Amino acid sequence: MKTTTILLSAGAVIVLGACAAGSQMGAGFPSADQAVASSFQNMQPGWDKRLVQDDTQKACSVAREKPSKAEAERIEKMNQAMKVVYPASGKLVGDWKKGEAIAQNGYGLRVGDNDPKRQTGGNCYACHQIQMKELSYGTLGPSLHHFGKLRGNTPAIQKYAYDKIYNAQAFTACTNMPRFGHNGVLSPDQIADLVGLLMDPDSPVNQ
Protein backbone atom coordinates (compact mmCIF):
# COMPACT_ATOMS: atom_id res chain seq x y z
CA MET A 1 0.00 0.00 0.00
CA LYS A 2 2.79 2.40 0.80
CA THR A 3 4.46 1.68 -2.56
CA THR A 4 1.23 2.47 -4.37
CA THR A 5 0.88 5.75 -2.52
CA ILE A 6 4.42 6.77 -3.40
CA LEU A 7 3.90 5.95 -7.08
CA LEU A 8 0.63 7.89 -7.21
CA SER A 9 2.28 10.85 -5.52
CA ALA A 10 5.14 10.80 -8.03
CA GLY A 11 2.66 10.66 -10.88
CA ALA A 12 0.80 13.63 -9.48
CA VAL A 13 4.02 15.62 -9.29
CA ILE A 14 4.80 14.82 -12.93
CA VAL A 15 1.30 15.84 -14.07
CA LEU A 16 1.39 19.05 -12.05
CA GLY A 17 4.85 19.82 -13.42
CA ALA A 18 3.65 19.33 -16.97
CA CYS A 19 0.64 21.55 -16.36
CA ALA A 20 2.85 24.26 -14.91
CA ALA A 21 5.20 24.08 -17.89
CA GLY A 22 2.26 24.18 -20.26
CA SER A 23 0.85 27.26 -18.57
CA GLN A 24 4.14 29.04 -19.14
CA MET A 25 4.31 28.34 -22.88
CA GLY A 26 4.06 31.56 -24.81
CA ALA A 27 5.33 33.54 -21.84
CA GLY A 28 8.98 33.87 -22.78
CA PHE A 29 9.30 30.30 -24.10
CA PRO A 30 10.30 29.85 -27.78
CA SER A 31 7.88 28.34 -30.26
CA ALA A 32 8.67 24.98 -31.82
CA ASP A 33 9.83 26.70 -35.03
CA GLN A 34 12.05 29.07 -33.07
CA ALA A 35 13.54 26.21 -31.06
CA VAL A 36 14.39 24.26 -34.21
CA ALA A 37 15.84 27.32 -35.95
CA SER A 38 18.04 28.20 -32.99
CA SER A 39 19.43 24.65 -32.81
CA PHE A 40 21.21 25.04 -36.16
CA GLN A 41 24.54 26.65 -35.38
CA ASN A 42 27.57 27.45 -37.55
CA MET A 43 25.77 26.56 -40.77
CA GLN A 44 26.55 27.90 -44.23
CA PRO A 45 24.70 31.07 -45.29
CA GLY A 46 21.26 30.19 -46.58
CA TRP A 47 20.70 27.11 -44.42
CA ASP A 48 18.03 28.94 -42.44
CA LYS A 49 15.89 29.14 -45.59
CA ARG A 50 15.59 25.35 -45.54
CA LEU A 51 13.59 25.63 -42.33
CA VAL A 52 10.82 27.48 -44.19
CA GLN A 53 8.44 25.22 -46.09
CA ASP A 54 7.24 26.16 -49.57
CA ASP A 55 3.63 25.60 -50.66
CA THR A 56 4.28 22.01 -51.77
CA GLN A 57 5.93 21.05 -48.48
CA LYS A 58 3.19 22.71 -46.44
CA ALA A 59 0.49 20.88 -48.39
CA CYS A 60 2.22 17.52 -47.97
CA SER A 61 2.75 18.14 -44.26
CA VAL A 62 -0.96 18.81 -43.81
CA ALA A 63 -1.84 15.73 -45.87
CA ARG A 64 0.81 13.68 -44.04
CA GLU A 65 2.13 12.56 -47.43
CA LYS A 66 -1.26 11.09 -48.39
CA PRO A 67 -3.15 13.86 -50.19
CA SER A 68 -6.62 13.43 -51.61
CA LYS A 69 -6.90 12.94 -55.36
CA ALA A 70 -7.91 16.57 -55.87
CA GLU A 71 -5.08 17.86 -53.66
CA ALA A 72 -2.56 15.58 -55.38
CA GLU A 73 -3.59 16.94 -58.76
CA ARG A 74 -3.26 20.51 -57.46
CA ILE A 75 0.25 19.87 -56.09
CA GLU A 76 1.39 18.17 -59.29
CA LYS A 77 0.03 20.98 -61.50
CA MET A 78 1.67 23.56 -59.25
CA ASN A 79 5.04 21.85 -59.70
CA GLN A 80 4.53 21.25 -63.42
CA ALA A 81 4.21 25.02 -63.78
CA MET A 82 7.63 25.53 -62.19
CA LYS A 83 10.59 26.16 -64.47
CA VAL A 84 12.91 23.26 -65.35
CA VAL A 85 16.47 24.29 -66.19
CA TYR A 86 18.21 22.10 -68.77
CA PRO A 87 21.96 21.81 -69.50
CA ALA A 88 23.45 24.63 -71.56
CA SER A 89 24.64 22.02 -74.05
CA GLY A 90 21.06 20.93 -74.70
CA LYS A 91 22.03 17.30 -74.12
CA LEU A 92 19.93 15.47 -71.56
CA VAL A 93 22.10 12.34 -71.55
CA GLY A 94 25.48 12.91 -69.98
CA ASP A 95 28.41 10.77 -68.86
CA TRP A 96 27.15 7.62 -67.14
CA LYS A 97 30.45 7.17 -65.28
CA LYS A 98 30.02 10.58 -63.67
CA GLY A 99 26.41 9.66 -63.03
CA GLU A 100 27.49 6.52 -61.18
CA ALA A 101 29.74 8.60 -58.93
CA ILE A 102 26.85 11.00 -58.24
CA ALA A 103 24.52 8.09 -57.43
CA GLN A 104 27.04 6.76 -54.90
CA ASN A 105 27.72 10.17 -53.34
CA GLY A 106 25.57 11.18 -50.37
CA TYR A 107 27.30 14.48 -49.61
CA GLY A 108 25.24 17.63 -49.45
CA LEU A 109 22.40 19.20 -47.46
CA ARG A 110 23.16 17.18 -44.33
CA VAL A 111 24.02 18.86 -41.04
CA GLY A 112 27.79 19.26 -41.15
CA ASP A 113 28.08 19.27 -44.94
CA ASN A 114 29.56 22.74 -45.00
CA ASP A 115 32.25 22.51 -47.67
CA PRO A 116 31.04 24.53 -50.70
CA LYS A 117 33.95 23.20 -52.79
CA ARG A 118 32.90 19.57 -52.37
CA GLN A 119 30.52 18.18 -54.98
CA THR A 120 27.09 17.16 -53.78
CA GLY A 121 25.55 13.85 -54.78
CA GLY A 122 22.20 12.20 -55.26
CA ASN A 123 22.70 9.26 -52.86
CA CYS A 124 20.47 7.28 -55.23
CA TYR A 125 21.39 3.89 -53.75
CA ALA A 126 19.73 4.92 -50.50
CA CYS A 127 16.34 4.42 -52.17
CA HIS A 128 16.87 2.48 -55.42
CA GLN A 129 18.47 -0.66 -56.78
CA ILE A 130 20.55 0.50 -59.73
CA GLN A 131 22.75 -2.41 -60.76
CA MET A 132 22.71 -6.10 -59.96
CA LYS A 133 26.17 -6.28 -58.41
CA GLU A 134 25.25 -3.73 -55.74
CA LEU A 135 24.83 -5.57 -52.45
CA SER A 136 23.38 -2.74 -50.40
CA TYR A 137 20.58 -0.50 -51.67
CA GLY A 138 17.31 0.98 -50.49
CA THR A 139 13.84 -0.19 -51.46
CA LEU A 140 11.89 2.99 -50.71
CA GLY A 141 11.88 3.71 -54.45
CA PRO A 142 11.45 1.30 -57.38
CA SER A 143 14.32 -0.64 -58.87
CA LEU A 144 16.05 1.24 -61.68
CA HIS A 145 17.91 -1.79 -63.01
CA HIS A 146 17.49 -2.09 -66.80
CA PHE A 147 15.76 1.32 -66.85
CA GLY A 148 16.91 2.22 -70.37
CA LYS A 149 16.79 -1.35 -71.60
CA LEU A 150 13.12 -1.65 -70.71
CA ARG A 151 11.93 1.84 -71.63
CA GLY A 152 14.13 2.63 -74.61
CA ASN A 153 16.27 5.69 -75.23
CA THR A 154 13.91 8.02 -77.06
CA PRO A 155 14.01 11.82 -76.57
CA ALA A 156 10.68 11.57 -74.75
CA ILE A 157 12.03 9.04 -72.23
CA GLN A 158 15.20 11.09 -71.78
CA LYS A 159 13.14 14.18 -70.99
CA TYR A 160 10.90 12.20 -68.64
CA ALA A 161 13.92 10.89 -66.70
CA TYR A 162 15.52 14.34 -66.54
CA ASP A 163 12.32 16.08 -65.46
CA LYS A 164 11.54 13.41 -62.85
CA ILE A 165 14.96 13.82 -61.24
CA TYR A 166 14.68 17.61 -61.47
CA ASN A 167 11.28 17.81 -59.76
CA ALA A 168 9.57 14.57 -58.84
CA GLN A 169 6.61 16.41 -57.28
CA ALA A 170 5.48 17.33 -60.79
CA PHE A 171 4.79 13.63 -61.36
CA THR A 172 3.81 12.24 -57.95
CA ALA A 173 2.49 14.54 -55.26
CA CYS A 174 4.14 14.19 -51.85
CA THR A 175 6.66 11.66 -53.11
CA ASN A 176 9.65 10.93 -50.88
CA MET A 177 11.99 11.62 -53.80
CA PRO A 178 13.85 14.95 -53.41
CA ARG A 179 13.42 17.71 -55.97
CA PHE A 180 17.09 17.58 -56.91
CA GLY A 181 17.05 20.30 -59.55
CA HIS A 182 14.31 22.53 -58.17
CA ASN A 183 16.03 22.72 -54.78
CA GLY A 184 19.50 23.18 -56.25
CA VAL A 185 20.89 19.93 -54.85
CA LEU A 186 22.22 18.88 -58.26
CA SER A 187 23.19 21.00 -61.27
CA PRO A 188 21.62 20.45 -64.71
CA ASP A 189 24.84 18.75 -65.89
CA GLN A 190 24.81 16.41 -62.88
CA ILE A 191 21.21 15.47 -63.59
CA ALA A 192 22.12 14.78 -67.23
CA ASP A 193 24.90 12.48 -66.00
CA LEU A 194 22.35 10.58 -63.92
CA VAL A 195 20.15 10.27 -67.01
CA GLY A 196 23.21 8.86 -68.75
CA LEU A 197 23.53 6.30 -65.96
CA LEU A 198 19.93 5.26 -66.58
CA MET A 199 19.99 5.36 -70.37
CA ASP A 200 23.44 4.58 -71.73
CA PRO A 201 23.65 1.01 -73.10
CA ASP A 202 27.15 0.72 -71.62
CA SER A 203 25.98 1.75 -68.17
CA PRO A 204 25.90 -1.00 -65.50
CA VAL A 205 22.20 -0.17 -65.12
CA ASN A 206 21.48 -1.75 -68.51
CA GLN A 207 23.74 -4.80 -68.25
N, C-alpha and C positions, 0 to 999 in steps of 0.2 A: 504493500500500500504506500509506503513511504517513497519507493522508487517511482511509482506512478505519479505521485504528487510532484516530485522533482521534475519529471519529464514534462508534465503539463505546465508547470511554472516556467520552464525553459522555453517551451513553445509560445507561451503568452508573451514572454520578453521579446522573442523574435518577431512576433506579429506586431507588437506595439512599436518595436524599432522600425519595422518596415513602414508602418503607418506614419510614424514621425518623419521618416526620410521622404515619404511620398508627399507629405504636407509641405515640405520645404522645396520641392521641385518648382522651378520657375522663380524662386526667390534667391537669385544669386548662383543657382546651379546651371551649368551649361546644358543646352539641348543635346539630343543624340547626335545631330549633324555637327554641332560645334565640337563635341567631344571627339568624334571621328576625325574631323579636320585638324584639330590640335595635336592629334597623335602622330601625324606625319611630320617628321622633323628632318631637316637637312636633305630635302628632296630637290631635284632639278627644277628650274623655273618652269611653270606650267603644270606641274603635277596636281596643284590644287584644283585645276579645272576638271580633272577626272573625277572629282567628288561630286560634281554637279551633273545630274542626269539630263539627257536630252529627251525630246518628246517620245521617242521610241522606247527608251529605257524606262521612263515613267509609266508608259502604258503597259509594258511587260511586267513591271513590278506590281502594278495594280492587279493584273490578270494572273499573277504568279506563274508566268510562262505558259499559261493555258488560256489564251484569249478566245472569245466567241468567234464564230465564223465571220460575222460582220466586222468585229474589231480586228481580226487577223487581216482581212482584206484592206481595211483602212491603213494599218501599219505597213503592209506590203506596198500599197500604192504610194504612201508617203515616202518610202525609201526608194521606190522606182523613179520618183521625181527628182531624187538627189543626183547631182552630177557625178559621173564616173570618169576618172582621169586615166587615159591610156598612155602607153609609152610613146615618147617623142618619135621613135623610129617607126611607129605604126604597126610593129610586129607584136602579135599577142602570144607567140610561142617563142620562148627564150631558150637559154642553155639549161638542159635538164640536169647537168652535173651541178651547176650552181643551185638549181632548184632542190636537189637532194640535200645539199648543205643547209639550205634555208629550212627545209622540212625537219631536219635533225636539230636545228638550233632553237633553243627555248629562251634565248636572251631577249630582254626588252619588256618594259611596262610592269616588271615585278618590283616590289620594294627592295631597294638596294642596287637595282640596275641603273646606275647613275653615270655610266661612261658614254658620252655622246659620240665618241669616236668608234665605239664597238658596234658592229652590225647587228641589228635585231633579226629575229627569226620567226618562223611561223609555228614551230613546235607541233607540226602536223601529226607526228606519231603518237602524241598524247591522246588523240581522239580517233585516229584512222589506221587501218592496216594499209600499207602502201606497197610493199613487196613481200614475196613469200619467205625470203630468207630472214626477215626481221623477226626476232624472237619475242620482243616486247613492244606492244602497241596498245593503244586504247580502243575501246569499242563503243564509245559514246556516239561517234559518227559512223557512217557506213564504210565498208571496205572500199578502197580506191584501186585495189589491184586489178589490172587489165582495164583501167578506165578508158584509155584511148583505143585499145583493141576491141572493146565491146561497143563503144559509141561512135567510133570513126574519128577522123581528123578534119572534118569540114570546118569552114570559117564560122558557121553557126555554132558548132560545138565548142570551138576555141573561144568564141565570145561568151558563150554560156559559162564556161569554166572560169574565164577571167572575171566576169561580172559577179559570179557567185563568191569567189574569193574576195573580191573588192568589197561587196556589201551583201552578205547572205540574207539580211533582213528583207531585201527586196524580193526574195523568193519564198522564204519561210518565216513568218512572223514569230518573234520570240525564240528563234533558234539559239542554241548554245554556241554556235559558230561565231567567232569574232568578226567584226567588220574591218578586215585587215587594211583595206585601202581607205575607206571612209574615215577611219580613226587614225590614219597615218602610221599604223604599225609597220606596214611594208610599203615600199615605193612601187610605182608602176612597173619598173624593170624587174624588181624582185617577184612581183606577182606573175609577170610573163615567164620568168624562170620556173615558177611552180607549175604553170600551164605546160611548159616544156616537159617537166617531170611527168605530168599526167598523159601527155599526148605523144611525145617522141617515141617512135618505134624502137629506138635503141635504149630507151629508159628502162630501168629494172622494173618499173610499174607494169610494163607491157611484155615482160618476158614470161 
